[in-house]
Amino acid sequence: MAFSEAEKPSQLFQYYLLDTTGFQPNIFTNIIPGINDTAERTATGPNGGLPTVGAVRVVLEPKPGKPTDPNDVRATIDVFTDISGLFVINNESGWYEAWLIHDLRVPGVALARSDESAQFGTVTPGDAATLRTMGSGNNVPGAYFTVDGNAPRFPSATDHFPDIQTNLVGFPVSNGTFNAQQQSDIHAYWEFNPGTNWTFPAYELPFTGGIPGTFIAGQVGALSSIVPGPGPAGVKNEPIRYGDDPDNPRDPDRTDASNPAQKEFRLRFIPSGLANEVFLDVFERITSFEPGVALPQRLFDAYAKEVARVDKNGDGVISFEEADVNGTSDGLPNTRLYLPATAFNRFAVTREINDGLLAPRFAPGQRSYVLSGFQTLVRPSVPASIPQDADNR
């Protein structure tokens, strides 16, 4: 139980229960003959092989002047992650990272813009007609989008990389990083708000090794996003201007400042709702966005295009100022740039190494998972905190 950060108790409105059974076994969760059957366990299975399990509580702080509806992207939300147990990570500055995952839905249908592109958060009638012809007809508005048009198949222990995989298209928002004490429990805290509700640059995906065929093709590490920018289809920014300056280090936590010029602008990631637009372009706007253009170019082009709609100074980077939740861009309110906490239907914890990418290791796959679980909504919400302490930040 946590302290309240308002006069009224925080409200638990959703949770996730985590274990190691919802994805293909890997070297972090299982003994794989010929790879680690003579090695000590390094992630799950501490304390003599006890199961590794976890729980994630997502609560809303009813602060004065802040929304009390968790579907409002301006709401102040806390995420508490408790895990038992994981081994401490010792070498190469590795870490565990938690992820809130949103699986793409089929949006509503609307007429195209004057340039024949889809309006924000929609598909065109032509897109919708094409989606309905896929597979068994699953891809109708409101349904989870599937790449084969068949019923959704979530990640499971019977998957086999690379030939048997989920047919969903999901992307995550990082829920923070942490390590463990030796064979011990983990207790991590993270804040979900418009300053943190951002996701990795999608153009990293072909270079993680998680898309079938990319590792064999030698694509791992072939691209770096260390200098922020719009990726292979956009401008290339100068490292001296956008890189990590020793006299003014990049600080992605510098989200608020009375002088807007002091907000961090050298950001590698983009808001979650804008990332959703990128993936709609790539996978669902089959007729309205670059028909006939294949991956990965389709992904690169979609990323550069959607960033440009919000990017006011043409540098291919979304700054905190440009994405201000109370502002506007492309003639629309910026609230659209963020998915609400309730839109994240899955949760996972990965075992990370310092590969230079913001994307999860082996994204979009599950080969680095150590835990995962599904969202459970709490309706009505219930009190989840004890009276205030001396610090309400």
Helices and strands as residue ranges (DSSP letters): E 2-3, E 11-18, H 46-49, E 53-60, E 77-86, E 95-103, E 108-109, E 122-123, H 125-132, E 170-178, E 184-192, E 198-199, G 202-207, H 239-242, G 260-262, E 270-271, H 272-283, H 297-310, E 328-329, E 332-333, G 334-337, G 341-343, E 346-352, E 369-383, E 385-386
